[in-house]
Amino acid sequence: MLSDEYSILLIDDDADVLDAYTLLLEQEGYHVFACSNPFDARNWLQADWPGIVLSDVNRPDDVVSSG
């Protein structure tokens, strides 16, 4: 589960992109979670999670629901 702190969840199927953005954002002081599979990300998220999700992965509409 992701923490209740403000965090960023990155989802990308390219490991190099995940590593680069994770490093960059952590250097700026953000708490970053990186994931290469949107289905795994769905298991981490809760409806009231106050963080930000950044993804370039095309996903079916049912992968991440709004509530």
PyMOL Python script that loads the backbone (N, CA, C, O; Angstrom):
from pymol import cmd

cmd.read_pdbstr("""\
ATOM      1  N   MET A   1       0.836  -1.190   0.000  1.00  0.00           N
ATOM      2  CA  MET A   1       0.000   0.000   0.000  1.00  0.00           C
ATOM      3  C   MET A   1       0.879   1.250   0.000  1.00  0.00           C
ATOM      4  O   MET A   1       1.922   1.284   0.652  1.00  0.00           O
ATOM      5  N   LEU A   2       0.464   2.242  -0.711  1.00  0.00           N
ATOM      6  CA  LEU A   2       1.180   3.504  -0.718  1.00  0.00           C
ATOM      7  C   LEU A   2       0.913   4.241   0.585  1.00  0.00           C
ATOM      8  O   LEU A   2      -0.139   4.069   1.201  1.00  0.00           O
ATOM      9  N   SER A   3       1.855   5.047   0.991  1.00  0.00           N
ATOM     10  CA  SER A   3       1.687   5.769   2.241  1.00  0.00           C
ATOM     11  C   SER A   3       0.685   6.902   2.081  1.00  0.00           C
ATOM     12  O   SER A   3       0.302   7.253   0.965  1.00  0.00           O
ATOM     13  N   ASP A   4       0.264   7.473   3.208  1.00  0.00           N
ATOM     14  CA  ASP A   4      -0.676   8.592   3.185  1.00  0.00           C
ATOM     15  C   ASP A   4       0.019   9.923   2.926  1.00  0.00           C
ATOM     16  O   ASP A   4      -0.647  10.949   2.792  1.00  0.00           O
ATOM     17  N   GLU A   5       1.348   9.920   2.855  1.00  0.00           N
ATOM     18  CA  GLU A   5       2.073  11.139   2.531  1.00  0.00           C
ATOM     19  C   GLU A   5       1.824  11.467   1.065  1.00  0.00           C
ATOM     20  O   GLU A   5       1.442  10.599   0.281  1.00  0.00           O
ATOM     21  N   TYR A   6       2.042  12.721   0.705  1.00  0.00           N
ATOM     22  CA  TYR A   6       1.953  13.066  -0.707  1.00  0.00           C
ATOM     23  C   TYR A   6       3.097  12.378  -1.437  1.00  0.00           C
ATOM     24  O   TYR A   6       4.261  12.548  -1.075  1.00  0.00           O
ATOM     25  N   SER A   7       2.774  11.620  -2.440  1.00  0.00           N
ATOM     26  CA  SER A   7       3.736  10.815  -3.164  1.00  0.00           C
ATOM     27  C   SER A   7       3.414  10.844  -4.644  1.00  0.00           C
ATOM     28  O   SER A   7       2.362  11.326  -5.063  1.00  0.00           O
ATOM     29  N   ILE A   8       4.346  10.315  -5.427  1.00  0.00           N
ATOM     30  CA  ILE A   8       4.146  10.185  -6.859  1.00  0.00           C
ATOM     31  C   ILE A   8       4.276   8.717  -7.219  1.00  0.00           C
ATOM     32  O   ILE A   8       5.244   8.061  -6.836  1.00  0.00           O
ATOM     33  N   LEU A   9       3.312   8.206  -7.948  1.00  0.00           N
ATOM     34  CA  LEU A   9       3.367   6.858  -8.483  1.00  0.00           C
ATOM     35  C   LEU A   9       3.654   6.964  -9.974  1.00  0.00           C
ATOM     36  O   LEU A   9       2.853   7.511 -10.731  1.00  0.00           O
ATOM     37  N   LEU A  10       4.799   6.438 -10.390  1.00  0.00           N
ATOM     38  CA  LEU A  10       5.163   6.421 -11.809  1.00  0.00           C
ATOM     39  C   LEU A  10       4.837   5.054 -12.378  1.00  0.00           C
ATOM     40  O   LEU A  10       5.148   4.027 -11.774  1.00  0.00           O
ATOM     41  N   ILE A  11       4.208   5.048 -13.544  1.00  0.00           N
ATOM     42  CA  ILE A  11       3.920   3.797 -14.232  1.00  0.00           C
ATOM     43  C   ILE A  11       4.447   3.929 -15.655  1.00  0.00           C
ATOM     44  O   ILE A  11       3.997   4.787 -16.414  1.00  0.00           O
ATOM     45  N   ASP A  12       5.391   3.086 -16.008  1.00  0.00           N
ATOM     46  CA  ASP A  12       5.949   3.108 -17.354  1.00  0.00           C
ATOM     47  C   ASP A  12       6.501   1.729 -17.654  1.00  0.00           C
ATOM     48  O   ASP A  12       7.077   1.085 -16.778  1.00  0.00           O
ATOM     49  N   ASP A  13       6.329   1.269 -18.888  1.00  0.00           N
ATOM     50  CA  ASP A  13       6.818  -0.055 -19.238  1.00  0.00           C
ATOM     51  C   ASP A  13       8.286  -0.049 -19.658  1.00  0.00           C
ATOM     52  O   ASP A  13       8.825  -1.098 -20.012  1.00  0.00           O
ATOM     53  N   ASP A  14       8.932   1.095 -19.625  1.00  0.00           N
ATOM     54  CA  ASP A  14      10.349   1.215 -19.956  1.00  0.00           C
ATOM     55  C   ASP A  14      11.148   1.400 -18.661  1.00  0.00           C
ATOM     56  O   ASP A  14      11.039   2.439 -18.010  1.00  0.00           O
ATOM     57  N   ALA A  15      11.943   0.409 -18.291  1.00  0.00           N
ATOM     58  CA  ALA A  15      12.686   0.446 -17.026  1.00  0.00           C
ATOM     59  C   ALA A  15      13.646   1.627 -16.962  1.00  0.00           C
ATOM     60  O   ALA A  15      13.829   2.208 -15.892  1.00  0.00           O
ATOM     61  N   ASP A  16      14.263   1.994 -18.084  1.00  0.00           N
ATOM     62  CA  ASP A  16      15.187   3.126 -18.095  1.00  0.00           C
ATOM     63  C   ASP A  16      14.469   4.434 -17.800  1.00  0.00           C
ATOM     64  O   ASP A  16      14.997   5.281 -17.079  1.00  0.00           O
ATOM     65  N   VAL A  17      13.284   4.605 -18.344  1.00  0.00           N
ATOM     66  CA  VAL A  17      12.484   5.805 -18.077  1.00  0.00           C
ATOM     67  C   VAL A  17      12.099   5.850 -16.598  1.00  0.00           C
ATOM     68  O   VAL A  17      12.209   6.895 -15.956  1.00  0.00           O
ATOM     69  N   LEU A  18      11.650   4.721 -16.063  1.00  0.00           N
ATOM     70  CA  LEU A  18      11.291   4.671 -14.636  1.00  0.00           C
ATOM     71  C   LEU A  18      12.479   5.050 -13.766  1.00  0.00           C
ATOM     72  O   LEU A  18      12.345   5.856 -12.846  1.00  0.00           O
ATOM     73  N   ASP A  19      13.636   4.475 -14.053  1.00  0.00           N
ATOM     74  CA  ASP A  19      14.829   4.768 -13.250  1.00  0.00           C
ATOM     75  C   ASP A  19      15.199   6.247 -13.319  1.00  0.00           C
ATOM     76  O   ASP A  19      15.492   6.868 -12.298  1.00  0.00           O
ATOM     77  N   ALA A  20      15.185   6.805 -14.527  1.00  0.00           N
ATOM     78  CA  ALA A  20      15.577   8.203 -14.710  1.00  0.00           C
ATOM     79  C   ALA A  20      14.627   9.156 -13.989  1.00  0.00           C
ATOM     80  O   ALA A  20      15.070  10.048 -13.266  1.00  0.00           O
ATOM     81  N   TYR A  21      13.327   8.970 -14.184  1.00  0.00           N
ATOM     82  CA  TYR A  21      12.360   9.857 -13.539  1.00  0.00           C
ATOM     83  C   TYR A  21      12.330   9.666 -12.027  1.00  0.00           C
ATOM     84  O   TYR A  21      12.163  10.630 -11.280  1.00  0.00           O
ATOM     85  N   THR A  22      12.489   8.434 -11.581  1.00  0.00           N
ATOM     86  CA  THR A  22      12.530   8.188 -10.137  1.00  0.00           C
ATOM     87  C   THR A  22      13.701   8.921  -9.516  1.00  0.00           C
ATOM     88  O   THR A  22      13.539   9.602  -8.503  1.00  0.00           O
ATOM     89  N   LEU A  23      14.875   8.793 -10.105  1.00  0.00           N
ATOM     90  CA  LEU A  23      16.066   9.471  -9.595  1.00  0.00           C
ATOM     91  C   LEU A  23      15.878  10.983  -9.593  1.00  0.00           C
ATOM     92  O   LEU A  23      16.184  11.646  -8.601  1.00  0.00           O
ATOM     93  N   LEU A  24      15.383  11.526 -10.684  1.00  0.00           N
ATOM     94  CA  LEU A  24      15.177  12.970 -10.793  1.00  0.00           C
ATOM     95  C   LEU A  24      14.199  13.479  -9.728  1.00  0.00           C
ATOM     96  O   LEU A  24      14.473  14.470  -9.051  1.00  0.00           O
ATOM     97  N   LEU A  25      13.069  12.802  -9.586  1.00  0.00           N
ATOM     98  CA  LEU A  25      12.060  13.249  -8.622  1.00  0.00           C
ATOM     99  C   LEU A  25      12.522  13.073  -7.181  1.00  0.00           C
ATOM    100  O   LEU A  25      12.229  13.916  -6.334  1.00  0.00           O
ATOM    101  N   GLU A  26      13.242  11.989  -6.890  1.00  0.00           N
ATOM    102  CA  GLU A  26      13.766  11.796  -5.534  1.00  0.00           C
ATOM    103  C   GLU A  26      14.810  12.857  -5.194  1.00  0.00           C
ATOM    104  O   GLU A  26      14.888  13.294  -4.045  1.00  0.00           O
ATOM    105  N   GLN A  27      15.611  13.277  -6.171  1.00  0.00           N
ATOM    106  CA  GLN A  27      16.580  14.353  -5.952  1.00  0.00           C
ATOM    107  C   GLN A  27      15.884  15.660  -5.605  1.00  0.00           C
ATOM    108  O   GLN A  27      16.451  16.504  -4.912  1.00  0.00           O
ATOM    109  N   GLU A  28      14.663  15.827  -6.082  1.00  0.00           N
ATOM    110  CA  GLU A  28      13.879  17.019  -5.780  1.00  0.00           C
ATOM    111  C   GLU A  28      13.093  16.874  -4.481  1.00  0.00           C
ATOM    112  O   GLU A  28      12.371  17.791  -4.089  1.00  0.00           O
ATOM    113  N   GLY A  29      13.226  15.732  -3.813  1.00  0.00           N
ATOM    114  CA  GLY A  29      12.608  15.554  -2.504  1.00  0.00           C
ATOM    115  C   GLY A  29      11.275  14.833  -2.496  1.00  0.00           C
ATOM    116  O   GLY A  29      10.635  14.740  -1.449  1.00  0.00           O
ATOM    117  N   TYR A  30      10.845  14.323  -3.635  1.00  0.00           N
ATOM    118  CA  TYR A  30       9.567  13.618  -3.694  1.00  0.00           C
ATOM    119  C   TYR A  30       9.718  12.159  -3.260  1.00  0.00           C
ATOM    120  O   TYR A  30      10.775  11.557  -3.447  1.00  0.00           O
ATOM    121  N   HIS A  31       8.674  11.608  -2.690  1.00  0.00           N
ATOM    122  CA  HIS A  31       8.601  10.187  -2.360  1.00  0.00           C
ATOM    123  C   HIS A  31       7.989   9.515  -3.577  1.00  0.00           C
ATOM    124  O   HIS A  31       6.832   9.765  -3.916  1.00  0.00           O
ATOM    125  N   VAL A  32       8.773   8.653  -4.242  1.00  0.00           N
ATOM    126  CA  VAL A  32       8.367   8.085  -5.528  1.00  0.00           C
ATOM    127  C   VAL A  32       8.203   6.574  -5.423  1.00  0.00           C
ATOM    128  O   VAL A  32       9.038   5.882  -4.838  1.00  0.00           O
ATOM    129  N   PHE A  33       7.128   6.081  -5.991  1.00  0.00           N
ATOM    130  CA  PHE A  33       6.907   4.651  -6.182  1.00  0.00           C
ATOM    131  C   PHE A  33       6.927   4.415  -7.678  1.00  0.00           C
ATOM    132  O   PHE A  33       6.250   5.125  -8.422  1.00  0.00           O
ATOM    133  N   ALA A  34       7.693   3.428  -8.134  1.00  0.00           N
ATOM    134  CA  ALA A  34       7.790   3.139  -9.562  1.00  0.00           C
ATOM    135  C   ALA A  34       7.229   1.754  -9.847  1.00  0.00           C
ATOM    136  O   ALA A  34       7.448   0.809  -9.089  1.00  0.00           O
ATOM    137  N   CYS A  35       6.510   1.654 -10.945  1.00  0.00           N
ATOM    138  CA  CYS A  35       5.847   0.408 -11.294  1.00  0.00           C
ATOM    139  C   CYS A  35       5.811   0.279 -12.815  1.00  0.00           C
ATOM    140  O   CYS A  35       5.527   1.249 -13.518  1.00  0.00           O
ATOM    141  N   SER A  36       6.101  -0.919 -13.320  1.00  0.00           N
ATOM    142  CA  SER A  36       6.095  -1.110 -14.763  1.00  0.00           C
ATOM    143  C   SER A  36       4.796  -1.733 -15.276  1.00  0.00           C
ATOM    144  O   SER A  36       4.622  -1.902 -16.483  1.00  0.00           O
ATOM    145  N   ASN A  37       3.906  -2.066 -14.381  1.00  0.00           N
ATOM    146  CA  ASN A  37       2.673  -2.751 -14.762  1.00  0.00           C
ATOM    147  C   ASN A  37       1.471  -2.044 -14.138  1.00  0.00           C
ATOM    148  O   ASN A  37       1.387  -1.973 -12.911  1.00  0.00           O
ATOM    149  N   PRO A  38       0.543  -1.521 -14.932  1.00  0.00           N
ATOM    150  CA  PRO A  38      -0.600  -0.802 -14.373  1.00  0.00           C
ATOM    151  C   PRO A  38      -1.499  -1.690 -13.506  1.00  0.00           C
ATOM    152  O   PRO A  38      -2.187  -1.192 -12.615  1.00  0.00           O
ATOM    153  N   PHE A  39      -1.495  -2.989 -13.764  1.00  0.00           N
ATOM    154  CA  PHE A  39      -2.302  -3.879 -12.934  1.00  0.00           C
ATOM    155  C   PHE A  39      -1.720  -3.980 -11.527  1.00  0.00           C
ATOM    156  O   PHE A  39      -2.470  -4.075 -10.556  1.00  0.00           O
ATOM    157  N   ASP A  40      -0.379  -3.961 -11.404  1.00  0.00           N
ATOM    158  CA  ASP A  40       0.253  -3.935 -10.090  1.00  0.00           C
ATOM    159  C   ASP A  40      -0.045  -2.616  -9.383  1.00  0.00           C
ATOM    160  O   ASP A  40      -0.299  -2.598  -8.179  1.00  0.00           O
ATOM    161  N   ALA A  41      -0.016  -1.526 -10.120  1.00  0.00           N
ATOM    162  CA  ALA A  41      -0.292  -0.209  -9.538  1.00  0.00           C
ATOM    163  C   ALA A  41      -1.698  -0.162  -8.951  1.00  0.00           C
ATOM    164  O   ALA A  41      -1.914   0.423  -7.890  1.00  0.00           O
ATOM    165  N   ARG A  42      -2.640  -0.771  -9.634  1.00  0.00           N
ATOM    166  CA  ARG A  42      -4.025  -0.790  -9.150  1.00  0.00           C
ATOM    167  C   ARG A  42      -4.113  -1.402  -7.756  1.00  0.00           C
ATOM    168  O   ARG A  42      -4.926  -0.972  -6.937  1.00  0.00           O
ATOM    169  N   ASN A  43      -3.286  -2.398  -7.485  1.00  0.00           N
ATOM    170  CA  ASN A  43      -3.297  -3.042  -6.173  1.00  0.00           C
ATOM    171  C   ASN A  43      -2.748  -2.143  -5.068  1.00  0.00           C
ATOM    172  O   ASN A  43      -3.067  -2.349  -3.897  1.00  0.00           O
ATOM    173  N   TRP A  44      -1.932  -1.156  -5.416  1.00  0.00           N
ATOM    174  CA  TRP A  44      -1.347  -0.255  -4.433  1.00  0.00           C
ATOM    175  C   TRP A  44      -2.264   0.908  -4.073  1.00  0.00           C
ATOM    176  O   TRP A  44      -2.206   1.425  -2.958  1.00  0.00           O
ATOM    177  N   LEU A  45      -3.101   1.315  -5.005  1.00  0.00           N
ATOM    178  CA  LEU A  45      -3.876   2.545  -4.828  1.00  0.00           C
ATOM    179  C   LEU A  45      -5.155   2.325  -4.027  1.00  0.00           C
ATOM    180  O   LEU A  45      -5.800   1.280  -4.106  1.00  0.00           O
ATOM    181  N   GLN A  46      -5.490   3.351  -3.258  1.00  0.00           N
ATOM    182  CA  GLN A  46      -6.767   3.407  -2.564  1.00  0.00           C
ATOM    183  C   GLN A  46      -7.504   4.638  -3.081  1.00  0.00           C
ATOM    184  O   GLN A  46      -6.878   5.588  -3.549  1.00  0.00           O
ATOM    185  N   ALA A  47      -8.813   4.622  -2.999  1.00  0.00           N
ATOM    186  CA  ALA A  47      -9.624   5.715  -3.533  1.00  0.00           C
ATOM    187  C   ALA A  47      -9.268   7.068  -2.921  1.00  0.00           C
ATOM    188  O   ALA A  47      -9.359   8.087  -3.606  1.00  0.00           O
ATOM    189  N   ASP A  48      -8.868   7.105  -1.658  1.00  0.00           N
ATOM    190  CA  ASP A  48      -8.577   8.370  -0.987  1.00  0.00           C
ATOM    191  C   ASP A  48      -7.083   8.700  -0.933  1.00  0.00           C
ATOM    192  O   ASP A  48      -6.672   9.581  -0.178  1.00  0.00           O
ATOM    193  N   TRP A  49      -6.268   7.996  -1.730  1.00  0.00           N
ATOM    194  CA  TRP A  49      -4.828   8.265  -1.736  1.00  0.00           C
ATOM    195  C   TRP A  49      -4.569   9.661  -2.284  1.00  0.00           C
ATOM    196  O   TRP A  49      -5.048   9.982  -3.371  1.00  0.00           O
ATOM    197  N   PRO A  50      -3.818  10.514  -1.559  1.00  0.00           N
ATOM    198  CA  PRO A  50      -3.653  11.913  -1.954  1.00  0.00           C
ATOM    199  C   PRO A  50      -2.485  12.180  -2.892  1.00  0.00           C
ATOM    200  O   PRO A  50      -2.102  13.337  -3.061  1.00  0.00           O
ATOM    201  N   GLY A  51      -1.916  11.175  -3.494  1.00  0.00           N
ATOM    202  CA  GLY A  51      -0.749  11.368  -4.340  1.00  0.00           C
ATOM    203  C   GLY A  51      -1.092  11.643  -5.789  1.00  0.00           C
ATOM    204  O   GLY A  51      -2.246  11.869  -6.153  1.00  0.00           O
ATOM    205  N   ILE A  52      -0.044  11.616  -6.604  1.00  0.00           N
ATOM    206  CA  ILE A  52      -0.154  11.884  -8.026  1.00  0.00           C
ATOM    207  C   ILE A  52       0.262  10.629  -8.783  1.00  0.00           C
ATOM    208  O   ILE A  52       1.230   9.968  -8.409  1.00  0.00           O
ATOM    209  N   VAL A  53      -0.463  10.302  -9.839  1.00  0.00           N
ATOM    210  CA  VAL A  53      -0.114   9.165 -10.689  1.00  0.00           C
ATOM    211  C   VAL A  53       0.318   9.696 -12.045  1.00  0.00           C
ATOM    212  O   VAL A  53      -0.414  10.453 -12.682  1.00  0.00           O
ATOM    213  N   LEU A  54       1.514   9.297 -12.490  1.00  0.00           N
ATOM    214  CA  LEU A  54       2.019   9.661 -13.804  1.00  0.00           C
ATOM    215  C   LEU A  54       2.233   8.386 -14.592  1.00  0.00           C
ATOM    216  O   LEU A  54       2.930   7.479 -14.137  1.00  0.00           O
ATOM    217  N   SER A  55       1.641   8.312 -15.765  1.00  0.00           N
ATOM    218  CA  SER A  55       1.733   7.089 -16.555  1.00  0.00           C
ATOM    219  C   SER A  55       1.709   7.397 -18.043  1.00  0.00           C
ATOM    220  O   SER A  55       1.012   8.307 -18.491  1.00  0.00           O
ATOM    221  N   ASP A  56       2.478   6.627 -18.802  1.00  0.00           N
ATOM    222  CA  ASP A  56       2.352   6.708 -20.256  1.00  0.00           C
ATOM    223  C   ASP A  56       1.898   5.367 -20.814  1.00  0.00           C
ATOM    224  O   ASP A  56       1.891   5.167 -22.029  1.00  0.00           O
ATOM    225  N   VAL A  57       1.524   4.459 -19.941  1.00  0.00           N
ATOM    226  CA  VAL A  57       1.098   3.128 -20.349  1.00  0.00           C
ATOM    227  C   VAL A  57      -0.354   3.181 -20.809  1.00  0.00           C
ATOM    228  O   VAL A  57      -1.223   3.643 -20.069  1.00  0.00           O
ATOM    229  N   ASN A  58      -0.620   2.715 -22.015  1.00  0.00           N
ATOM    230  CA  ASN A  58      -2.001   2.601 -22.471  1.00  0.00           C
ATOM    231  C   ASN A  58      -2.654   1.497 -21.666  1.00  0.00           C
ATOM    232  O   ASN A  58      -2.081   0.421 -21.498  1.00  0.00           O
ATOM    233  N   ARG A  59      -3.833   1.755 -21.174  1.00  0.00           N
ATOM    234  CA  ARG A  59      -4.474   0.791 -20.304  1.00  0.00           C
ATOM    235  C   ARG A  59      -5.945   0.664 -20.637  1.00  0.00           C
ATOM    236  O   ARG A  59      -6.561   1.613 -21.122  1.00  0.00           O
ATOM    237  N   PRO A  60      -6.503  -0.486 -20.384  1.00  0.00           N
ATOM    238  CA  PRO A  60      -7.960  -0.616 -20.514  1.00  0.00           C
ATOM    239  C   PRO A  60      -8.647   0.248 -19.462  1.00  0.00           C
ATOM    240  O   PRO A  60      -8.064   0.527 -18.414  1.00  0.00           O
ATOM    241  N   ASP A  61      -9.860   0.666 -19.726  1.00  0.00           N
ATOM    242  CA  ASP A  61     -10.572   1.529 -18.795  1.00  0.00           C
ATOM    243  C   ASP A  61     -10.750   0.915 -17.418  1.00  0.00           C
ATOM    244  O   ASP A  61     -10.902   1.650 -16.442  1.00  0.00           O
ATOM    245  N   ASP A  62     -10.736  -0.396 -17.307  1.00  0.00           N
ATOM    246  CA  ASP A  62     -10.999  -1.022 -16.013  1.00  0.00           C
ATOM    247  C   ASP A  62      -9.742  -1.216 -15.168  1.00  0.00           C
ATOM    248  O   ASP A  62      -9.842  -1.774 -14.075  1.00  0.00           O
ATOM    249  N   VAL A  63      -8.565  -0.784 -15.618  1.00  0.00           N
ATOM    250  CA  VAL A  63      -7.345  -0.988 -14.835  1.00  0.00           C
ATOM    251  C   VAL A  63      -7.358  -0.131 -13.588  1.00  0.00           C
ATOM    252  O   VAL A  63      -7.122  -0.629 -12.488  1.00  0.00           O
ATOM    253  N   VAL A  64      -7.631   1.149 -13.747  1.00  0.00           N
ATOM    254  CA  VAL A  64      -7.684   2.066 -12.595  1.00  0.00           C
ATOM    255  C   VAL A  64      -9.058   2.721 -12.633  1.00  0.00           C
ATOM    256  O   VAL A  64      -9.384   3.438 -13.579  1.00  0.00           O
ATOM    257  N   SER A  65      -9.843   2.480 -11.629  1.00  0.00           N
ATOM    258  CA  SER A  65     -11.186   3.063 -11.615  1.00  0.00           C
ATOM    259  C   SER A  65     -11.216   4.263 -10.692  1.00  0.00           C
ATOM    260  O   SER A  65     -10.341   4.416  -9.840  1.00  0.00           O
ATOM    261  N   SER A  66     -12.193   5.095 -10.849  1.00  0.00           N
ATOM    262  CA  SER A  66     -12.284   6.318 -10.047  1.00  0.00           C
ATOM    263  C   SER A  66     -13.031   6.111  -8.745  1.00  0.00           C
ATOM    264  O   SER A  66     -13.251   7.077  -8.015  1.00  0.00           O
ATOM    265  N   GLY A  67     -13.411   4.949  -8.442  1.00  0.00           N
ATOM    266  CA  GLY A  67     -14.034   4.870  -7.168  1.00  0.00           C
ATOM    267  C   GLY A  67     -14.731   3.655  -6.819  1.00  0.00           C
ATOM    268  O   GLY A  67     -15.282   3.553  -5.724  1.00  0.00           O
TER     269      GLY A  67
END
""", "prot")
cmd.dss("prot")
cmd.show_as("cartoon", "prot")
cmd.util.cbc("prot")
cmd.orient("prot")
